[in-house]
Structure formats: C-alpha cells, structure tokens
Amino acid sequence: MRTDDAILGVTHRRLQSPGRMNYRHSFHAGNFADAFKHAILLALLDALTAKDKPLCYFDTHAGRGSYHLDDTEAQKTGEWRDGIGRLLDGHDPPPLRRYVDAIGACNPDGALRVYPGSPLLAAQALRTNDRLVLCETQDDEAATLRALFRDDARAHVHARDGYAAMNALLPPSERRGLVLIDPPFEAQEGEFTAFETALTQAHARWPNGAYAVWYPIKSHRVIAPFHRHLAAGPFDKVLVAELLVQPDDSPLRLNGCGMLIANPPWKIDAALATMLPALRNGLAQSPAAAHRLHWLRGE
Ligand SMILES: C[S@@+](CC[C@H](N)C(=O)[O-])C[C@H]1O[C@@H](n2cnc3c(N)ncnc32)[C@H](O)[C@@H]1O
C-alpha cells in the first residue's frame, strides 16, 4: 500500500482471485512512507547495536528485500521521486544523513537505481553475530528474498504469516532485539486490531523486546483507538513518531504515516526529534505538512 489507491483498498491488482494478496511493494518502494520508516528503522538499529550483545531483528512483513526503481512497477507510480528522490541532495542532520548514505551505499555508481527494503537495510546495519528473521507470505516475494540472502548465514527467511511467526518464534534466543511490523494494510482499519492483538501476545512472550509498528494516516480519528489501547499498557514505554505530508483532512489519500515504538531504545527520542523536522521539510507536499513526536506512555 501506501499510495492513496492502496489505502482505499484498490491496490494495484495484478492478481484478481478472491483471497489472494494484491499488494506489491515494488509499486511504492522508496516513497515518502518508506523514507520515514527506513530512516527510523536505522536509528533504532544503531541505538540497539551501540551495546555489544548480539540481537535479533524480526521483520514480520519483509517484502522482497530490494527493489529496482527502473522496473515497470516503480516506473508506473514514480512514488520514489517524492520520497528518497527528494532527500538525496539535502544537507540533513546526522540521523537522516545516515539513511540517505545507506541508500547511497546500495548505488555505488551514484545513480539511484536500487532501493533497499527493510531486510537489506537492517542486514547492512547489523553485525556478524546478530540475526535476522524475515517473514513474507507471498511465494514469489519470499523466493526473491531468500535468493537475496542466500549467502548470509545471519538471515532466516520464513514464507509464512508474520503475526503467526511472532507467536511461534518469540522470544528470540538472543533476548535482545527489534520487531518491525509493517503490513500492507489490506485489512484497512482491521489492521489496528491485529496490531493490538500481536503486541499484547508479544509482550506476554517477550516483554523486553523493542517493537516498531508502521501505520498509514488518512485521518487521526481512525488511529486514536489504537493509541488509547497502547497508552493503557502493557508496555511501560511507548513512543509515537508521525509525519504528515498533507493535512489529514481527506480520508481519500495517504496524508502521512506513523511509527509506534514500544520499548524504544534509550535516547531514540532525541535522534527522532532531530530527524523528523528534516523529513517534514524534505518530504512536504503541502504547507500544512507537519510532524509529531510524543510519548503515549512513560517518560
Ligand atoms: C509494506 S510491504 C513490506 C515492506 C518492507 N517491510 C520494507 O520496508 O521494505 C508488506 C509486505 O507484507 C507481505 N505480507 C502481507 N501479509 C503478510 C503476512 N500476514 N505475513 C507476512 N507478510 C505479509 C506483503 O506481501 C508485502 O510484501
């Protein structure tokens, strides 16, 4: 998702059978929502890897891991132009520059052709003794992901439902790490209920894990019950970062997105406080563009 179309439930339909997944991230790779999500992901992983102990990165909705911006899908929407495309030449503060440099590392000849997904960005940020668990339900996406990590013994690709995998595989043996939950929102508002269930069950299994949950913003009315739920527990500390590229006065388009972070690493709020204004300035599509960083619980 992440385009207006997808949020409205009219994702780019290449597979029309009922019950089949229609979402393809290749249409949206590198868009403003990816830039927001991936810049925060790297800040989280950098904070977690500041300690020596090994960790586990758990990606519940991993996608194919890497995207070619000259592919038909990415060319068709051109969404990356209003995402990473707007950040390449900026003079950004260090936390955002870190993300732009990570994208640059995937394009060593200087031309932006490859956009890394969350698994590849995480793999680059992690150390030799860390581990990645990557879940993806679509067979062809999972096969591509598996091929990408064929030579990386740290990575374990599971062609299965990411929420079920959380129940089956958490806590990780490392007892330290981050779960990224980044679904396509084909269930639309129902996805927030899935988040609540997944986070409650995960807390029971692994209360000390860090969890980052991406969500779209059409209107805050839809998100408020999810925030209220997390404000009431079970995690002691919950931080929320949000970016609006347009005012949230139309339910018909993707106006922005947010990341809810349960058990955020120490001092991540300071890094995000520096990064978010730069993201807003770089990605604004309207003078009403805005950002918000606030604790739902704790601090
Ligand atoms: C937004 S994309 C993921 C993008 C990726 N996290 C990134 O940042 O590069 C969502 C992915 O989740 C996959 N998916 C959908 N439902 C899933 C499920 N229940 N479990 C695991 N993967 C799922 C979709 O096929 C799609 O590739």
PDBQT file of the ligand as one rigid body, heavy atoms in Angstrom, charges set to zero:
ROOT
HETATM    1  C1  LIG A 301       4.730  -2.898   3.121  1.00  0.00    +0.000 C 
HETATM    2  S1  LIG A 301       5.364  -4.359   2.454  1.00  0.00    +0.000 S 
HETATM    3  C2  LIG A 301       6.804  -4.631   3.371  1.00  0.00    +0.000 C 
HETATM    4  C3  LIG A 301       7.901  -3.705   3.084  1.00  0.00    +0.000 C 
HETATM    5  C4  LIG A 301       9.158  -3.980   3.858  1.00  0.00    +0.000 C 
HETATM    6  N1  LIG A 301       8.896  -4.126   5.288  1.00  0.00    +0.000 N 
HETATM    7  C5  LIG A 301      10.134  -2.856   3.645  1.00  0.00    +0.000 C 
HETATM    8  O1  LIG A 301      10.126  -1.905   4.436  1.00  0.00    +0.000 OA
HETATM    9  O2  LIG A 301      10.922  -2.933   2.712  1.00  0.00    +0.000 OA
HETATM   10  C6  LIG A 301       4.324  -5.577   3.137  1.00  0.00    +0.000 C 
HETATM   11  C7  LIG A 301       4.693  -6.998   2.731  1.00  0.00    +0.000 C 
HETATM   12  O3  LIG A 301       3.996  -7.878   3.603  1.00  0.00    +0.000 OA
HETATM   13  C8  LIG A 301       3.624  -9.019   2.873  1.00  0.00    +0.000 C 
HETATM   14  N2  LIG A 301       2.540  -9.626   3.658  1.00  0.00    +0.000 N 
HETATM   15  C9  LIG A 301       1.232  -9.383   3.609  1.00  0.00    +0.000 A 
HETATM   16  N3  LIG A 301       0.592 -10.053   4.581  1.00  0.00    +0.000 NA
HETATM   17  C10 LIG A 301       1.542 -10.722   5.277  1.00  0.00    +0.000 A 
HETATM   18  C11 LIG A 301       1.520 -11.561   6.426  1.00  0.00    +0.000 A 
HETATM   19  N4  LIG A 301       0.371 -11.830   7.059  1.00  0.00    +0.000 N 
HETATM   20  N5  LIG A 301       2.686 -12.039   6.883  1.00  0.00    +0.000 NA
HETATM   21  C12 LIG A 301       3.858 -11.759   6.257  1.00  0.00    +0.000 A 
HETATM   22  N6  LIG A 301       3.930 -10.973   5.168  1.00  0.00    +0.000 NA
HETATM   23  C13 LIG A 301       2.797 -10.460   4.689  1.00  0.00    +0.000 A 
HETATM   24  C14 LIG A 301       3.249  -8.480   1.523  1.00  0.00    +0.000 C 
HETATM   25  O4  LIG A 301       3.325  -9.494   0.536  1.00  0.00    +0.000 OA
HETATM   26  C15 LIG A 301       4.282  -7.387   1.321  1.00  0.00    +0.000 C 
HETATM   27  O5  LIG A 301       5.402  -7.866   0.636  1.00  0.00    +0.000 OA
ENDROOT
TORSDOF 0
